[in-house]
Amino acid sequence: MAGTVEQGQPGLPVRQSGAAETATGAGDSAAEAAFRKLRRRVSDEATARRLVAHERSRHPGADEVTLIERAIARLDNDRYRHGSI
């Protein structure tokens, strides 16, 4: 399968383009899908990456999807506790 890979921050999902990618997102990895879910909750990509980096520092052995899901859960919990939701 021919495609290109954009360089990303180490340990974070990178965007791949190629034949497997469609408008519906087919061909996306679980980490990419989870990261998109996180991006819908925060203002910019840098913030999303910082949240994942924070989770990585707390759970260094966790896989990428778990780190992203923990970042989403922490964000949602913090927003709920502070009345932002």
N, C-alpha and C positions, 0 to 999 in steps of 0.2 A: 504494500500500500504506500503510495507516494504521498508525501506531505511535508510540511515544515513545522518545526517546533520553535516557538518563541522562548527566549531565555527568561526565566523567572527567578525569584528569590529562592535560595536553597530550601528544600523541604515543603515548598508550596506548589500547588498545581500549576502547570503551565498550559497555555492554550495551544492546542494542536489544530492545524488546518490541513485538510486533505480530502480524499475521496470519501472517507467514512463519516465526515461531518455533514449534517444537513440542517435545514432551518429549524427542525424540531429538536436538535441537540443530540441526535443519535450519534454514537461513537464517543460521547463524553465519558470520562471516567467518573467514578463515584465521588472522588475528591473534587473534581471540577464542578459537579452538580451541587455538592454541599457548599462549596465556596460561593457559587452564584446565589444560593439561599442566604448565606451570610451577607453578601453584598446588597441584597434587597433590604436588609435591616439597618445598614450603616450608610453614612453620607458619602464615603469615598473608599477606594481600594486600599489606600495606605492605612486607614483605620482598621479595615478588615484584616489586613496582614499583621498589624500590631496586636490585635486581639488573638490571632492564631499563635503569634510568637510568644505571647504571654502564657497561653495554655501549654505551649511546647516547653517553656521553662518550668512549669509546674508538673508536667507529665512527660519527661524526656523520651520515654520508651513507647509512647502511644503512636498509632498510625495516623496518617494525615486526616482521614475522615473523622476519626474520633476527636482529634484536636479541634477541627472545625465545628463539629457538633457540640463540643464542650464550650467553645466560644459563643455559639448561638444561645445555648442554655444559660450561660453566665450573663450575657447581654439581656436576654428576656427576663431573667430573674431580677437583675439590677433595675431594669425599667419598671417591673411590677412593684418592687419594694419601694421605689421612689415615686410611684404614681404617674409614670410616663406612658403607661399603656391604658 
